[in-house]
Amino acid sequence: MAQSENLNPDPLTRDVVFLSTVDYLVNLTRANSVWPLTFGLACCAIEMMATGAAKYDIDRFGSGPFRATPRQADLMIVAGTVTHKMAPRVKRLYDQMPEPKYVMAMGGCVIRGGPYVKQGYHVLKGVDLIIPVDVYVPGCPPRPEALLDGLFKVQKLMAREKILDKKRRTTKPKVYIPA
């Protein structure tokens, strides 16, 4: 997280009164309290659970409380193989999350179909076909360190946003139509 410089122009009160922007303060609190959705589909979910365990402790970075409902989460970590049968449910969970919401695609199967890309007719060839993805974490399955790095990228994304910027809210994902 970048340090905000003091915007106070008065040299007499510069060391006493700190002035900043509302964007910086809101983004700082939002980026340091990311609540991911408890949502795992396959082997990548095991690595996601390991990230929350004592050795890696995702709670140190303000992302500890994995939420069981999409209405309380602001980060969806799609961890595991998304099949065509599961895709509408993933889309529904995404739609139920409040704004601003972020998506992290974790693993090769989620990003582009993984080993099922040619013969796996039942596997979706990328979760970004149904929901917009902010951060991709490659691997099969990715290590907990890679998931933490993806979390840091989401936090940097949150820190750069403007409160009144409507562009992110108008981004519409592609419509999923089962074949």
C-alpha positions in Angstrom: 0.0 0.0 0.0 1.5 3.3 -1.0 1.9 6.0 1.6 -0.4 9.1 1.2 1.4 12.3 1.3 0.2 15.0 3.6 -1.9 17.5 1.6 -1.8 20.2 4.2 -0.1 23.3 2.7 0.3 25.2 6.0 3.8 24.9 7.3 2.8 25.7 10.9 0.2 22.9 11.2 1.7 20.4 8.7 3.1 18.2 11.5 -0.1 18.4 13.6 -2.9 18.2 11.1 -2.9 15.6 8.4 -5.0 16.2 5.3 -5.8 13.5 2.8 -8.5 12.5 0.3 -11.7 10.6 1.0 -10.7 8.2 -1.8 -7.5 7.3 -0.1 -9.1 6.7 3.3 -12.0 4.6 1.9 -9.8 2.6 -0.3 -7.3 2.0 2.5 -10.0 0.6 4.8 -11.6 -1.5 2.0 -8.3 -2.9 0.8 -7.3 -4.0 4.3 -10.6 -5.8 5.0 -11.2 -8.0 2.0 -13.8 -10.7 2.8 -13.6 -13.6 0.4 -16.5 -16.0 -0.4 -16.2 -19.5 0.9 -16.4 -21.1 -2.5 -14.3 -24.0 -3.8 -15.0 -26.4 -6.6 -12.0 -28.8 -6.8 -8.4 -29.4 -5.8 -7.5 -25.7 -5.8 -9.9 -25.2 -2.9 -7.5 -27.4 -0.8 -4.8 -24.8 -1.4 -7.2 -22.0 -0.6 -8.0 -23.7 2.7 -4.3 -24.0 3.4 -3.9 -20.3 2.9 -6.4 -19.7 5.7 -4.6 -22.1 8.0 -2.0 -21.3 10.6 1.1 -21.6 8.4 0.1 -19.0 5.8 -2.6 -17.2 7.9 -4.4 -15.0 5.4 -6.0 -13.2 8.4 -2.7 -11.2 8.8 -3.7 -9.3 5.7 -7.3 -8.5 6.7 -8.8 -11.3 4.6 -9.4 -13.9 7.3 -13.2 -14.1 7.6 -14.2 -16.3 4.7 -17.9 -15.5 4.4 -20.5 -18.3 3.8 -22.9 -16.0 2.0 -22.3 -13.9 -1.2 -24.2 -11.0 0.4 -21.3 -10.4 2.9 -18.4 -11.1 0.6 -16.5 -8.7 -1.7 -14.0 -11.1 -3.3 -14.9 -14.3 -5.1 -12.0 -16.7 -5.4 -13.1 -19.2 -8.1 -10.9 -22.2 -7.1 -11.3 -25.3 -9.1 -12.8 -26.7 -12.3 -16.0 -24.9 -13.4 -18.2 -27.3 -15.4 -21.1 -26.3 -17.6 -23.5 -27.5 -15.0 -21.9 -25.4 -12.3 -21.5 -22.2 -14.4 -25.0 -20.8 -13.9 -24.6 -21.2 -10.1 -21.2 -19.4 -10.2 -22.9 -16.6 -12.1 -25.7 -16.4 -9.6 -23.3 -16.2 -6.7 -21.5 -13.4 -8.5 -24.7 -11.5 -9.1 -25.7 -11.8 -5.4 -22.5 -10.1 -4.2 -22.7 -6.4 -3.4 -20.8 -3.7 -5.2 -17.8 -3.2 -5.4 -17.0 -6.9 -6.0 -13.8 -8.5 -7.3 -13.0 -11.9 -8.8 -9.9 -14.0 -8.6 -9.5 -17.0 -10.9 -7.3 -19.6 -9.2 -5.8 -22.5 -11.1 -5.4 -23.6 -14.7 -8.8 -25.2 -14.9 -10.6 -22.0 -14.0 -8.4 -19.8 -16.3 -8.6 -21.8 -19.5 -9.9 -25.3 -18.9 -6.6 -26.8 -17.7 -6.0 -30.4 -18.7 -9.6 -30.7 -19.8 -9.3 -28.1 -22.6 -9.4 -30.6 -25.5 -11.3 -33.7 -24.4 -13.3 -32.2 -21.5 -16.5 -31.3 -23.2 -18.1 -30.7 -19.8 -15.6 -28.1 -18.6 -16.0 -24.3 -19.1 -13.1 -23.0 -21.1 -12.4 -20.1 -18.7 -14.6 -18.5 -16.0 -14.1 -15.1 -17.7 -16.8 -16.2 -20.2 -19.5 -15.8 -17.5 -18.1 -13.3 -15.0 -15.4 -10.5 -15.2 -12.1 -11.6 -13.6 -9.8 -9.1 -12.0 -6.8 -11.3 -11.1 -5.6 -14.6 -12.5 -3.5 -16.9 -10.3 -2.0 -19.6 -12.5 -0.9 -23.1 -11.4 -2.2 -26.6 -11.0 -3.0 -26.1 -8.2 -1.3 -22.8 -7.3 0.6 -22.7 -4.0 -0.8 -20.7 -1.1 2.0 -18.1 -1.7 0.6 -17.5 -5.2 -2.9 -17.0 -3.7 -1.5 -14.4 -1.3 0.2 -12.7 -4.2 -3.1 -12.6 -6.0 -4.7 -11.1 -2.9 -2.1 -8.4 -2.8 -2.9 -7.6 -6.4 -6.6 -7.3 -5.6 -5.7 -4.9 -2.7 -3.6 -2.8 -5.1 -6.5 -2.7 -7.5 -8.8 -1.5 -4.6 -6.3 1.2 -3.6 -6.3 2.7 -7.1 -10.1 3.1 -7.5 -12.1 6.3 -7.3 -15.3 6.4 -5.3 -17.3 8.2 -7.9 -15.9 6.2 -10.8 -18.9 4.6 -12.5 -16.8 2.7 -15.1 -16.3 -0.4 -13.0 -20.0 -0.7 -12.2 -21.0 -0.6 -15.8 -18.7 -3.5 -16.9 -21.1 -6.3 -17.9 -19.8 -9.9 -18.3 -20.6 -11.9 -21.3 -23.9 -13.9 -21.1 -23.4 -17.6 -20.5 -25.6 -19.7 -22.9 -25.3 -23.5 -22.3 -24.5 -25.4 -25.5 
